[in-house]
Amino acid sequence: MRLRNIPGSREAIAASEYVVHEDVMREKKGRWSEVFGNDHPLYLEIGMGKGRFITELARLCPDRNYVGIEKYSSVLLRALEKRGENAQLTNLLFLRMEAEELTDVFGEGEVAGIYLNFSDPWPKDRHAKRRLPSREFLARYDRVLAPEGCVEFKTDNRALFEFALAEAEAAGWTVRQCTFDLHHDAQMMRGNIMTEYEERFSSQGNPICKVVLSRRHGEGRSA
Ligand SMILES: C[S@@+](CC[C@H](N)C(=O)[O-])C[C@H]1O[C@@H](n2cnc3c(N)ncnc32)[C@H](O)[C@@H]1O
């Protein structure tokens, strides 16, 4: 998702109390509990877009901390509007950053779980490394996730989903749960929170795929 550039978006983000800024985010690597002021488990959504999913999750789970990551200012600004409507939440912060920098910002084992929702497909083979469920990104997730931490990935893009399953297998991850039609899978649908893209694509009749991945139980690092 890339929205038209919005004049003043960078300034609005710089002034927002809900955004952790570049210098601070790196300094807090391994010490995110200080940022939230508690030891609650930390969950990330990478490529959160306009932020509906993570805002709703933060509202439903006040005993967990959430960080939404988005690379475009214009998109983050939209998430901030929603954040402002939920000013009572103390467990949700945003970062404007490239996910490639994840290991500069989060310490080893510091993250309890990662959500990837409707990630950009990057259809050309030469761009495969940029896909958020690629083996290159799985290696980054492996470093920041706690031993029992999971990556949850949803998409309507069947080719990207099959790529994700192949990459996970190649990188030694375990499939905990998997469906090619989430909205007709009563068990995996329980507690599902719709993202903006999920609502749009499922209303067009596209089946939604979902997988939950973890490292092999007790093995910790996969590579
Ligand atoms: C297709 S949109 C999906 C938005 C939202 N997750 C949803 O399901 O409605 C993907 C979003 O991920 C962001 N994104 C893609 N690659 C990223 C990266 N490497 N780092 C941070 N954000 C990224 C894009 O800017 C875009 O807003």
The ligand as a Tripos MOL2 file, in Angstrom:
@<TRIPOS>MOLECULE
LIG
   27    29     1     0     0
SMALL
NO_CHARGES

@<TRIPOS>ATOM
      1 C1         -0.6980   -4.6830    1.1850 C.3       1 LIG1
      2 S1         -0.5400   -3.6430    2.5680 S.3       1 LIG1
      3 C2         -1.4250   -4.5260    3.8550 C.3       1 LIG1
      4 C3         -1.7930   -3.6270    4.9960 C.3       1 LIG1
      5 C4         -2.4430   -4.3210    6.2080 C.3       1 LIG1
      6 N1         -1.5200   -5.2440    6.8450 N.3       1 LIG1
      7 C5         -3.7260   -5.0220    5.8430 C.2       1 LIG1
      8 O1         -3.7510   -6.2650    5.8590 O.co2     1 LIG1
      9 O2         -4.7150   -4.3420    5.5710 O.co2     1 LIG1
     10 C6          1.1620   -3.9530    3.0470 C.3       1 LIG1
     11 C7          1.7430   -2.8480    3.9010 C.3       1 LIG1
     12 O3          3.0300   -3.2510    4.3390 O.3       1 LIG1
     13 C8          3.9270   -2.1520    4.2280 C.3       1 LIG1
     14 N2          5.2630   -2.7350    4.0250 N.ar      1 LIG1
     15 C9          5.6400   -3.5050    2.9850 C.ar      1 LIG1
     16 N3          6.9270   -3.8720    3.0950 N.ar      1 LIG1
     17 C10         7.3870   -3.2990    4.2390 C.ar      1 LIG1
     18 C11         8.6560   -3.2940    4.8870 C.ar      1 LIG1
     19 N4          9.7200   -3.9240    4.3530 N.pl3     1 LIG1
     20 N5          8.7800   -2.6180    6.0470 N.ar      1 LIG1
     21 C12         7.7070   -1.9620    6.5800 C.ar      1 LIG1
     22 N6          6.4870   -1.9130    5.9950 N.ar      1 LIG1
     23 C13         6.3150   -2.5870    4.8560 C.ar      1 LIG1
     24 C14         3.4320   -1.3750    3.0370 C.3       1 LIG1
     25 O4          3.8520   -0.0320    3.0210 O.3       1 LIG1
     26 C15         1.9230   -1.5230    3.1840 C.3       1 LIG1
     27 O5          1.3630   -0.4810    3.9510 O.3       1 LIG1
@<TRIPOS>BOND
     1     1     2 1
     2     2     3 1
     3     2    10 1
     4     3     4 1
     5     4     5 1
     6     5     6 1
     7     5     7 1
     8     7     8 2
     9     7     9 1
    10    10    11 1
    11    11    12 1
    12    11    26 1
    13    12    13 1
    14    13    14 1
    15    13    24 1
    16    14    15 ar
    17    14    23 ar
    18    15    16 ar
    19    16    17 ar
    20    17    18 ar
    21    17    23 ar
    22    18    19 1
    23    18    20 ar
    24    20    21 ar
    25    21    22 ar
    26    22    23 ar
    27    24    25 1
    28    24    26 1
    29    26    27 1
@<TRIPOS>SUBSTRUCTURE
     1 LIG1         1 GROUP 0 **** ****
